[in-house]
Amino acid sequence: MISGERRLEYAAKAPVRVELYTRNYHVSGDVELNRWRLADALNDKTRLAVLLEHAVREPLPKLAQEAGADLARASQFLQIAKDSVIFAVPHEAPEMGTARQQYLAALQAEEGENSVAIVTPPFEIQGIFHRRRAVQLRQAHEDLPSEFIALTQVEAVYLYDRRLRVVADLAVVNRAIAELFALSGEGPSGRRIAR
């Protein structure tokens, strides 16, 4: 007999709290995900937007300052165009704990990993990209998968106020809109990237 928690974890989809960052906004809300796989949902070409439930949006500091838009707004439902998402961070959900652990373990078990630096104003993002096989850097750049890629050990810095930092075990980054994207040598296994 499968417990109620395990049933939910292996169900088709379950709500996961996700933070999404665009050029102008920080948005958080519940997104229906299959087994905590945010990259799969963002790479789904059949949907152009992400639907969030119980969403809260707030302008990033530059927009708040320029437009005087400093108030957060809540919405029962909010759609965000996927092509405007710079990066997204899924949060832990107790009922998805095993799925989260399995997903992170699978990424970290990959043969190759590279440190990555991405600049998509207003953010600079660093983390570890995991690949199925070890290859030369040129080949790694040419073989990059989908638009949205999962990174571990992530740190995103807001360029207009470097005190605003997002640190996460996992984030999904939209490399298709990156102004600069650089993989560097093999990343440190199991260690945080030195900055």
N, CA, C and O of each residue as an XYZ file, in Angstrom:
780
protein
N       0.839     -1.184      0.000
C       0.000      0.000      0.000
C       0.881      1.244      0.000
O       1.797      1.347      0.816
N       0.624      2.173     -0.885
C       1.402      3.406     -0.970
C       0.761      4.455     -0.076
O      -0.449      4.672     -0.130
N       1.586      5.113      0.755
C       1.057      6.139      1.651
C       0.553      7.331      0.841
O       0.898      7.486     -0.330
N      -0.272      8.178      1.481
C      -0.809      9.371      0.815
C       0.287     10.294      0.336
O       0.173     10.887     -0.737
N       1.372     10.428      1.131
C       2.492     11.277      0.742
C       3.160     10.743     -0.522
O       3.429     11.503     -1.452
N       3.425      9.448     -0.557
C       4.088      8.833     -1.713
C       3.182      8.903     -2.941
O       3.662      9.118     -4.054
N       1.860      8.721     -2.743
C       0.920      8.799     -3.854
C       0.992     10.172     -4.504
O       1.034     10.282     -5.729
N       1.006     11.227     -3.679
C       1.086     12.593     -4.202
C       2.390     12.802     -4.955
O       2.410     13.429     -6.014
N       3.483     12.272     -4.403
C       4.787     12.460     -5.020
C       4.867     11.835     -6.414
O       5.536     12.372     -7.297
N       4.193     10.717     -6.612
C       4.244     10.045     -7.903
C       3.031     10.348     -8.774
O       2.884      9.785     -9.859
N       2.167     11.234     -8.301
C       1.018     11.651     -9.100
C       1.514     12.405    -10.329
O       2.674     12.812    -10.390
N       0.639     12.586    -11.296
C       1.024     13.252    -12.535
C       1.621     14.626    -12.255
O       2.688     14.955    -12.773
N       0.947     15.428    -11.444
C       1.459     16.756    -11.132
C       1.078     17.134     -9.721
O       0.062     16.686     -9.191
N       1.919     17.976     -9.113
C       1.642     18.477     -7.768
C       2.142     19.918     -7.693
O       3.087     20.277     -8.395
N       1.519     20.754     -6.847
C       1.951     22.142     -6.741
C       3.286     22.267     -6.018
O       3.510     21.628     -4.990
N       4.171     23.098     -6.569
C       5.468     23.410     -5.970
C       5.602     24.921     -5.982
O       5.318     25.560     -6.995
N       6.029     25.496     -4.875
C       6.260     26.942     -4.809
C       7.501     27.256     -5.634
O       8.556     26.653     -5.441
N       7.364     28.206     -6.553
C       8.453     28.568     -7.455
C       8.625     30.084     -7.436
O       7.645     30.829     -7.435
N       9.873     30.528     -7.421
C      10.185     31.942     -7.589
C      10.713     32.126     -9.007
O      11.604     31.397     -9.445
N      10.157     33.104     -9.724
C      10.606     33.403    -11.082
C      11.101     34.845    -11.118
O      10.528     35.730    -10.483
N      12.172     35.060    -11.870
C      12.744     36.393    -12.008
C      12.735     36.785    -13.480
O      13.191     36.035    -14.343
N      12.202     37.983    -13.749
C      12.232     38.555    -15.092
C      13.128     39.791    -15.025
O      13.744     40.054    -13.993
N      13.202     40.539    -16.103
C      14.019     41.760    -16.083
C      13.497     42.774    -15.073
O      14.267     43.563    -14.527
N      12.197     42.755    -14.826
C      11.596     43.772    -13.974
C      10.921     43.270    -12.707
O      10.656     44.054    -11.795
N      10.639     41.964    -12.637
C       9.836     41.462    -11.522
C      10.410     40.214    -10.869
O      11.102     39.410    -11.494
N      10.095     40.087     -9.587
C      10.277     38.860     -8.829
C       8.860     38.361     -8.556
O       8.054     39.077     -7.961
N       8.556     37.145     -8.986
C       7.217     36.588     -8.844
C       7.335     35.244     -8.150
O       8.224     34.453     -8.466
N       6.434     34.983     -7.200
C       6.399     33.659     -6.590
C       4.965     33.151     -6.623
O       4.010     33.922     -6.535
N       4.839     31.847     -6.751
C       3.521     31.234     -6.798
C       3.649     29.732     -6.918
O       4.749     29.197     -7.057
N       2.518     29.060     -6.864
C       2.490     27.603     -6.966
C       2.343     27.188     -8.428
O       1.451     27.659     -9.134
N       3.227     26.305     -8.866
C       3.212     25.796    -10.238
C       3.012     24.288    -10.176
O       3.645     23.606     -9.371
N       2.134     23.769    -11.023
C       1.919     22.324    -11.097
C       3.106     21.695    -11.833
O       3.333     21.966    -13.013
N       3.861     20.849    -11.115
C       5.040     20.203    -11.699
C       4.947     18.699    -11.560
O       4.358     18.174    -10.615
N       5.538     18.025    -12.518
C       5.654     16.575    -12.476
C       6.983     16.226    -11.820
O       8.046     16.492    -12.381
N       6.925     15.631    -10.633
C       8.117     15.164     -9.910
C       9.177     16.237     -9.725
O      10.366     15.939     -9.831
N       8.778     17.496     -9.446
C       9.677     18.605     -9.102
C      10.542     19.025    -10.301
O      11.575     19.667    -10.111
N      10.143     18.677    -11.522
C      10.952     18.940    -12.715
C      10.530     20.252    -13.382
O       9.766     20.264    -14.347
N      11.044     21.338    -12.845
C      10.728     22.664    -13.357
C      11.277     22.872    -14.767
O      10.616     23.503    -15.591
N      12.465     22.359    -15.061
C      13.044     22.516    -16.401
C      12.130     21.909    -17.458
O      11.956     22.490    -18.529
N      11.547     20.755    -17.173
C      10.638     20.121    -18.134
C       9.426     21.008    -18.406
O       9.011     21.153    -19.556
N       8.858     21.602    -17.358
C       7.690     22.472    -17.531
C       8.041     23.713    -18.345
O       7.259     24.137    -19.196
N       9.210     24.297    -18.090
C       9.597     25.505    -18.823
C       9.983     25.202    -20.271
O       9.829     26.060    -21.140
N      10.478     24.001    -20.538
C      10.847     23.620    -21.903
C       9.681     23.053    -22.712
O       9.846     22.750    -23.893
N       8.527     22.908    -22.107
C       7.341     22.397    -22.796
C       6.900     23.402    -23.862
O       6.406     24.481    -23.535
N       7.077     23.051    -25.118
C       6.782     23.963    -26.241
C       5.283     24.127    -26.498
O       4.883     25.008    -27.258
N       4.459     23.297    -25.880
C       3.013     23.409    -26.116
C       2.383     24.556    -25.323
O       1.251     24.955    -25.594
N       3.120     25.081    -24.347
C       2.619     26.202    -23.549
C       3.620     27.348    -23.585
O       4.802     27.157    -23.301
N       3.143     28.539    -23.935
C       4.015     29.709    -24.027
C       4.170     30.444    -22.713
O       5.037     31.308    -22.579
N       3.329     30.104    -21.731
C       3.355     30.799    -20.446
C       3.323     29.793    -19.307
O       2.928     28.640    -19.481
N       3.746     30.254    -18.146
C       3.669     29.480    -16.920
C       2.498     30.045    -16.118
O       2.385     31.259    -15.946
N       1.638     29.170    -15.636
C       0.510     29.599    -14.824
C       0.841     29.374    -13.357
O       1.151     28.257    -12.941
N       0.772     30.455    -12.576
C       1.011     30.387    -11.146
C      -0.291     30.619    -10.407
O      -1.108     31.452    -10.800
N      -0.468     29.870     -9.334
C      -1.625     30.061     -8.470
C      -1.123     30.644     -7.153
O      -0.004     30.358     -6.727
N      -1.954     31.462     -6.512
C      -1.573     32.132     -5.266
C      -0.270     32.906     -5.478
O       0.689     32.748     -4.722
N      -0.251     33.726     -6.496
C       0.964     34.426     -6.915
C       1.112     35.786     -6.239
O       0.136     36.463     -5.919
N       2.363     36.151     -6.040
C       2.711     37.489     -5.558
C       3.801     38.009     -6.466
O       4.791     37.325     -6.725
N       3.610     39.235     -6.954
C       4.645     39.843     -7.792
C       5.084     41.140     -7.147
O       4.288     41.875     -6.564
N       6.373     41.396     -7.271
C       6.904     42.660     -6.785
C       7.955     43.139     -7.766
O       8.713     42.334     -8.307
N       8.006     44.444     -8.000
C       8.999     44.955     -8.934
C      10.398     44.844     -8.346
O      10.591     44.985     -7.139
N      11.366     44.589     -9.212
C      12.755     44.624     -8.776
C      13.130     46.075     -8.485
O      12.461     46.982     -8.979
N      14.177     46.321     -7.703
C      14.485     47.681     -7.241
C      14.578     48.748     -8.327
O      14.110     49.867     -8.114
N      15.166     48.443     -9.482
C      15.312     49.474    -10.512
C      13.950     49.939    -11.019
O      13.722     51.143    -11.142
N      13.040     49.012    -11.313
C      11.700     49.385    -11.766
C      10.952     50.122    -10.661
O      10.267     51.111    -10.924
N      11.081     49.647     -9.437
C      10.399     50.294     -8.315
C      10.848     51.746     -8.186
O      10.037     52.638     -7.940
N      12.131     51.969     -8.352
C      12.677     53.327     -8.238
C      12.240     54.200     -9.414
O      11.805     55.334     -9.214
N      12.352     53.685    -10.630
C      12.035     54.472    -11.823
C      10.542     54.738    -11.979
O      10.140     55.833    -12.374
N       9.732     53.750    -11.674
C       8.295     53.877    -11.918
C       7.494     54.153    -10.648
O       6.280     54.351    -10.697
N       8.175     54.163     -9.533
C       7.455     54.351     -8.284
C       6.539     53.186     -7.980
O       5.577     53.322     -7.223
N       6.840     52.033     -8.575
C       6.005     50.838     -8.405
C       6.612     49.969     -7.314
O       7.226     48.942     -7.599
N       6.436     50.388     -6.058
C       7.099     49.669     -4.988
C       6.202     48.706     -4.220
O       6.648     48.085     -3.255
N       4.965     48.574     -4.627
C       4.057     47.699     -3.899
C       3.962     46.319     -4.529
O       3.888     46.178     -5.749
N       3.967     45.316     -3.680
C       3.732     43.954     -4.150
C       2.246     43.793     -4.453
O       1.410     44.455     -3.837
N       1.924     42.939     -5.375
C       0.537     42.667     -5.740
C       0.313     41.160     -5.697
O       1.176     40.384     -6.107
N      -0.832     40.762     -5.205
C      -1.191     39.348     -5.142
C      -2.256     39.061     -6.187
O      -3.085     39.917     -6.494
N      -2.229     37.851     -6.730
C      -3.221     37.404     -7.712
C      -3.549     35.944     -7.448
O      -2.671     35.151     -7.109
N      -4.815     35.599     -7.607
C      -5.200     34.192     -7.479
C      -4.474     33.370     -8.544
O      -3.933     32.304     -8.250
N      -4.464     33.871     -9.789
C      -3.753     33.228    -10.891
C      -2.973     34.294    -11.643
O      -3.436     35.425    -11.792
N      -1.799     33.932    -12.110
C      -0.959     34.861    -12.868
C      -0.180     34.061    -13.905
O       0.442     33.047    -13.588
N      -0.224     34.534    -15.153
C       0.567     33.897    -16.214
C       1.819     34.727    -16.467
O       1.778     35.957    -16.447
N       2.923     34.042    -16.703
C       4.180     34.705    -17.054
C       4.665     34.083    -18.356
O       4.779     32.862    -18.471
N       4.948     34.934    -19.330
C       5.490     34.444    -20.601
C       6.842     33.780    -20.345
O       7.717     34.368    -19.709
N       7.007     32.571    -20.836
C       8.253     31.840    -20.595
C       9.468     32.572    -21.148
O      10.545     32.534    -20.552
N       9.298     33.239    -22.289
C      10.461     33.913    -22.873
C      10.884     35.153    -22.095
O      11.895     35.770    -22.431
N      10.130     35.531    -21.060
C      10.542     36.653    -20.213
C      11.219     36.177    -18.930
O      11.777     36.986    -18.189
N      11.175     34.881    -18.664
C      11.769     34.335    -17.438
C      13.283     34.242    -17.621
O      13.763     33.598    -18.554
N      14.028     34.885    -16.732
C      15.494     34.784    -16.745
C      15.924     33.528    -16.008
O      16.705     32.730    -16.528
N      15.414     33.355    -14.797
C      15.678     32.117    -14.066
C      14.559     31.880    -13.068
O      13.813     32.790    -12.708
N      14.462     30.627    -12.631
C      13.405     30.225    -11.711
C      13.982     29.252    -10.688
O      14.867     28.453    -10.991
N      13.458     29.341     -9.474
C      13.940     28.506     -8.374
C      12.756     27.749     -7.774
O      11.836     28.369     -7.239
N      12.768     26.408     -7.857
C      11.709     25.633     -7.195
C      12.058     25.460     -5.717
O      13.216     25.231     -5.370
N      11.067     25.570     -4.866
C      11.307     25.407     -3.438
C      10.984     23.988     -3.005
O      10.298     23.238     -3.699
N      11.500     23.651     -1.844
C      11.220     22.335     -1.295
C       9.747     22.233     -0.954
O       9.146     23.172     -0.433
N       9.185     21.096     -1.252
C       7.814     20.795     -0.862
C       7.885     19.462     -0.129
O       8.331     18.470     -0.705
N       7.452     19.419      1.137
C       7.601     18.180      1.913
C       7.063     16.944      1.191
O       7.661     15.870      1.264
N       5.935     17.097      0.496
C       5.349     15.949     -0.196
C       6.122     15.560     -1.459
O       5.844     14.519     -2.055
N       7.092     16.389     -1.872
C       7.910     16.083     -3.047
C       9.376     15.875     -2.661
O      10.257     15.955     -3.517
N       9.641     15.611     -1.392
C      11.012     15.490     -0.898
C      11.832     14.418     -1.600
O      12.977     14.661     -1.981
N      11.256     13.239     -1.771
C      11.988     12.153     -2.425
C      12.259     12.491     -3.885
O      13.363     12.256     -4.377
N      11.275     13.033     -4.580
C      11.457     13.412     -5.988
C      12.562     14.456     -6.116
O      13.383     14.378     -7.030
N      12.589     15.425     -5.215
C      13.629     16.467     -5.228
C      15.012     15.840     -5.038
O      15.943     16.138     -5.786
N      15.137     14.966     -4.029
C      16.419     14.312     -3.761
C      16.878     13.485     -4.955
O      18.053     13.516     -5.321
N      15.949     12.743     -5.565
C      16.301     11.915     -6.724
C      16.742     12.779     -7.897
O      17.701     12.441     -8.590
N      16.050     13.893     -8.124
C      16.382     14.778     -9.239
C      17.773     15.382     -9.054
O      18.584     15.367     -9.979
N      18.050     15.913     -7.865
C      19.369     16.491     -7.598
C      20.464     15.428     -7.673
O      21.539     15.684     -8.215
N      20.200     14.249     -7.136
C      21.186     13.162     -7.182
C      21.474     12.748     -8.622
O      22.624     12.481     -8.970
N      20.449     12.694     -9.453
C      20.648     12.323    -10.860
C      21.502     13.366    -11.576
O      22.385     13.009    -12.355
N      21.252     14.640    -11.325
C      22.070     15.691    -11.938
C      23.521     15.558    -11.498
O      24.432     15.597    -12.325
N      23.731     15.403    -10.212
C      25.093     15.374     -9.678
C      25.830     14.087    -10.018
O      27.051     14.030     -9.876
N      25.121     13.049    -10.464
C      25.755     11.794    -10.850
C      26.224     11.807    -12.303
O      26.881     10.864    -12.745
N      25.897     12.859    -13.051
C      26.308     12.940    -14.461
C      27.832     12.898    -14.567
O      28.533     13.285    -13.632
N      28.342     12.429    -15.708
C      29.786     12.282    -15.915
C      30.523     13.605    -15.954
O      31.617     13.716    -15.402
N      29.948     14.608    -16.594
C      30.648     15.880    -16.750
C      29.933     17.010    -16.056
O      28.705     17.033    -15.968
N      30.715     17.944    -15.564
C      30.124     19.150    -14.997
C      31.051     20.318    -15.285
O      32.274     20.178    -15.292
N      30.448     21.463    -15.521
C      31.204     22.671    -15.802
C      30.686     23.822    -14.956
O      29.492     23.925    -14.676
N      31.605     24.678    -14.560
C      31.200     25.944    -13.975
C      30.595     26.758    -15.107
O      31.057     26.683    -16.245
N      29.568     27.533    -14.800
C      28.928     28.345    -15.833
C      28.728     29.755    -15.303
O      28.393     29.954    -14.135
N      28.939     30.734    -16.180
C      28.672     32.133    -15.865
C      27.742     32.664    -16.946
O      28.008     32.519    -18.139
N      26.651     33.279    -16.514
C      25.631     33.775    -17.437
C      25.331     35.222    -17.073
O      25.158     35.554    -15.900
N      25.272     36.079    -18.088
C      24.854     37.453    -17.857
C      23.603     37.700    -18.688
O      23.627     37.641    -19.917
N      22.525     37.973    -17.993
C      21.258     38.369    -18.596
C      20.759     39.525    -17.745
O      20.058     39.318    -16.754
N      21.123     40.753    -18.135
C      20.735     41.889    -17.298
C      19.259     41.857    -16.962
O      18.418     41.603    -17.825
N      18.955     42.113    -15.714
C      19.798     42.695    -14.675
C      20.474     41.682    -13.753
O      20.795     42.025    -12.615
N      20.702     40.447    -14.204
C      21.319     39.437    -13.343
C      22.593     38.868    -13.943
O      22.741     38.750    -15.159
N      23.504     38.519    -13.049
C      24.675     37.711    -13.378
C      24.531     36.437    -12.560
O      24.348     36.490    -11.344
N      24.614     35.298    -13.226
C      24.318     34.015    -12.593
C      25.526     33.095    -12.723
O      26.133     32.998    -13.789
N      25.866     32.423    -11.630
C      26.930     31.422    -11.648
C      26.391     30.140    -11.039
O      25.534     30.165    -10.155
N      26.905     29.020    -11.526
C      26.472     27.739    -10.995
C      27.228     26.601    -11.648
O      28.264     26.806    -12.281
N      26.700     25.405    -11.488
C      27.293     24.197    -12.069
C      26.296     23.595    -13.051
O      25.134     23.369    -12.715
N      26.766     23.339    -14.272
C      25.966     22.671    -15.302
C      26.442     21.226    -15.392
O      27.641     20.965    -15.493
N      25.501     20.291    -15.354
C      25.826     18.857    -15.363
C      25.498     18.280    -16.731
O      24.425     18.523    -17.282
N      26.460     17.495    -17.282
C      26.305     16.875    -18.604
C      26.393     15.367    -18.489
O      27.004     14.831    -17.564
N      25.773     14.691    -19.445
C      25.781     13.227    -19.437
C      27.153     12.644    -19.734
O      27.459     11.522    -19.328
N      27.980     13.406    -20.443
C      29.307     12.883    -20.764
C      30.322     14.009    -20.730
O      29.989     15.173    -20.950
N      31.560     13.649    -20.452
C      32.645     14.630    -20.424
C      33.094     14.908    -21.854
O      33.385     13.980    -22.608
N      33.148     16.174    -22.223
C      33.583     16.582    -23.557
C      34.406     17.860    -23.439
O      34.459     18.491    -22.383
N      35.041     18.224    -24.541
C      35.785     19.490    -24.606
C      34.807     20.652    -24.459
O      33.617     20.506    -24.740
N      35.310     21.808    -24.017
C      34.444     22.968    -23.795
C      33.685     23.395    -25.044
O      32.500     23.719    -24.969
N      34.360     23.398    -26.195
C      33.685     23.795    -27.433
C      32.491     22.878    -27.713
O      31.395     23.337    -28.036
N      32.731     21.583    -27.582
C      31.663     20.608    -27.812
C      30.546     20.781    -26.782
O      29.368     20.661    -27.119
N      30.910     21.062    -25.526
C      29.910     21.270    -24.481
C      29.006     22.446    -24.831
O      27.793     22.371    -24.633
N      29.581     23.539    -25.351
C      28.765     24.691    -25.766
C      27.834     24.311    -26.921
O      26.659     24.680    -26.931
N      28.370     23.577    -27.882
C      27.575     23.209    -29.063
C      26.484     22.200    -28.740
O      25.455     22.163    -29.415
N      26.696     21.382    -27.718
C      25.738     20.327    -27.368
C      24.715     20.735    -26.315
O      23.944     19.898    -25.845
N      24.701     22.001    -25.943
C      23.772     22.410    -24.885
C      22.344     22.030    -25.250
O      21.914     22.189    -26.393
N      21.621     21.528    -24.261
C      20.247     21.097    -24.531
C      19.291     22.276    -24.631
O      19.691     23.381    -24.997
N      18.096     22.046    -24.322
C      16.971     22.966    -24.407
C      17.266     24.402    -23.981
O      18.347     24.714    -23.481
N      16.279     25.261    -24.192
C      16.398     26.666    -23.801
C      16.638     26.827    -22.317
O      17.525     27.573    -21.904
N      15.852     26.130    -21.510
C      15.974     26.234    -20.062
C      16.831     25.090    -19.553
O      16.539     23.920    -19.803
N      17.896     25.439    -18.831
C      18.800     24.413    -18.319
C      18.844     24.472    -16.791
O      18.759     25.540    -16.185
N      18.979     23.296    -16.197
C      19.066     23.201    -14.743
C      20.517     23.378    -14.315
O      21.424     22.772    -14.886
N      20.722     24.214    -13.305
C      22.036     24.422    -12.710
C      21.940     24.129    -11.219
O      20.902     24.359    -10.599
N      23.026     23.620    -10.649
C      23.090     23.443     -9.204
C      24.069     24.460     -8.630
O      24.825     25.095     -9.365
N      24.044     24.606     -7.309
C      24.933     25.516     -6.587
C      24.919     26.910     -7.217
O      25.957     27.437     -7.616
N      23.739     27.485     -7.295
C      23.514     28.723     -8.039
C      23.605     29.952     -7.142
O      23.149     29.961     -5.999
N      24.217     30.991     -7.714
C      24.190     32.308     -7.096
C      23.884     33.315     -8.200
O      24.610     33.403     -9.190
N      22.805     34.070     -8.020
C      22.412     35.104     -8.969
C      22.534     36.451     -8.261
O      22.027     36.636     -7.154
N      23.213     37.380     -8.917
C      23.435     38.709     -8.337
C      22.728     39.737     -9.204
O      22.864     39.727    -10.428
N      21.976     40.619     -8.569
C      21.271     41.709     -9.249
C      22.295     42.808     -9.530
O      22.880     43.356     -8.596
N      22.517     43.133    -10.791
C      23.601     44.021    -11.183
C      23.427     45.468    -10.729
O      24.418     46.183    -10.584
N      22.201     45.914    -10.503
C      21.971     47.298    -10.094
C      22.121     47.506     -8.595
O      22.224     48.642     -8.131
N      22.134     46.426     -7.842
C      22.333     46.490     -6.396
C      22.838     45.126     -5.967
O      22.048     44.224     -5.691
N      24.152     44.974     -5.912
C      24.777     43.674     -5.692
C      24.456     43.060     -4.324
O      24.803     41.908     -4.061
N      23.801     43.823     -3.466
C      23.370     43.254     -2.189
C      22.215     42.279     -2.390
O      21.983     41.410     -1.550
N      21.485     42.421     -3.508
C      20.384     41.503     -3.814
C      20.968     40.261     -4.492
O      21.403     40.306     -5.642
N      20.965     39.163     -3.752
C      21.519     37.897     -4.225
C      20.509     36.788     -3.996
O      19.778     36.781     -3.006
N      20.487     35.863     -4.925
C      19.654     34.672     -4.781
C      20.609     33.481     -4.792
O      21.368     33.299     -5.745
N      20.572     32.684     -3.751
C      21.412     31.490     -3.641
C      20.469     30.289     -3.548
O      19.528     30.287     -2.755
N      20.736     29.262     -4.373
C      19.843     28.104     -4.399
C      20.611     26.836     -4.754
O      21.613     26.880     -5.468
N      20.122     25.702     -4.241
C      20.695     24.399     -4.614
C      20.452     24.118     -6.090
O      21.276     23.492     -6.757
N      19.293     24.595     -6.605
C      18.926     24.357     -7.997
C      18.171     25.566     -8.528
O      17.318     26.137     -7.850
N      18.505     25.939     -9.753
C      17.738     26.963    -10.469
C      17.703     26.548    -11.929
O      18.597     25.859    -12.421
N      16.657     26.979    -12.605
C      16.522     26.718    -14.038
C      16.693     28.054    -14.742
O      15.987     29.019    -14.448
N      17.641     28.100    -15.676
C      18.035     29.350    -16.318
C      17.670     29.325    -17.794
O      17.842     28.312    -18.472
N      17.162     30.454    -18.285
C      16.796     30.598    -19.696
C      18.024     31.045    -20.476
O      18.290     32.241    -20.589
N      18.776     30.083    -21.016
C      20.000     30.439    -21.744
C      19.690     31.069    -23.092
O      20.557     31.721    -23.673
N      18.475     30.892    -23.607
C      18.110     31.452    -24.915
C      18.102     32.974    -24.899
O      18.281     33.600    -25.944
N      17.897     33.585    -23.726
C      17.884     35.048    -23.673
C      19.141     35.616    -23.025
O      19.232     36.821    -22.792
N      20.110     34.749    -22.736
C      21.352     35.215    -22.111
C      22.143     36.069    -23.085
O      22.300     35.707    -24.251
N      22.643     37.201    -22.609
C      23.535     38.018    -23.434
C      24.913     37.384    -23.514
O      25.555     37.407    -24.564
N      25.362     36.821    -22.409
C      26.662     36.148    -22.349
C      26.471     34.818    -21.631
O      25.779     34.743    -20.616
N      27.092     33.771    -22.168
C      26.974     32.441    -21.578
C      28.324     31.763    -21.730
O      28.786     31.565    -22.854
N      28.970     31.403    -20.625
C      30.295     30.791    -20.701
C      30.403     29.594    -19.780
O      30.172     29.691    -18.575
N      30.758     28.463    -20.367
C      31.126     27.291    -19.588
C      32.629     27.364    -19.390
O      33.359     27.774    -20.292
N      33.088     26.971    -18.227
C      34.534     26.907    -18.015
C      34.881     25.493    -17.584
O      34.001     24.633    -17.530
N      36.142     25.236    -17.276
C      36.617     23.895    -16.967
C      35.733     23.135    -16.015
O      34.743     23.656    -15.503
N      36.098     21.919    -15.791
C      35.318     21.050    -14.907
C      35.052     21.752    -13.593
O      35.946     22.346    -12.991
N      33.808     21.672    -13.160
C      33.419     22.262    -11.880
C      33.836     21.384    -10.732
O      34.145     20.209    -10.933
N      33.853     21.927     -9.528
C      34.245     21.137     -8.365
C      33.137     20.182     -7.957
O      32.007     20.612     -7.726
N      33.435     18.919     -7.867
C      32.430     17.925     -7.481
C      32.062     18.095     -6.019
O      32.911     18.047     -5.129
N      30.755     18.296     -5.794
C      30.259     18.377     -4.429
C      30.679     19.595     -3.643
O      30.432     19.659     -2.439
N      31.315     20.575     -4.290
C      31.741     21.772     -3.579
C      31.148     22.998     -4.252
O      30.838     22.985     -5.444
N      30.999     24.039     -3.482
C      30.513     25.315     -4.003
C      31.595     25.947     -4.847
O      32.776     25.837     -4.519
N      31.218     26.607     -5.928
C      32.175     27.283     -6.803
C      32.838     28.401     -6.024
O      32.156     29.175     -5.352
N      34.147     28.497     -6.102
C      34.857     29.610     -5.454
C      34.563     30.887     -6.218
O      34.626     30.914     -7.447
N      34.239     31.948     -5.483
C      33.903     33.215     -6.133
C      34.850     34.284     -5.656
O      34.744     35.435     -6.080
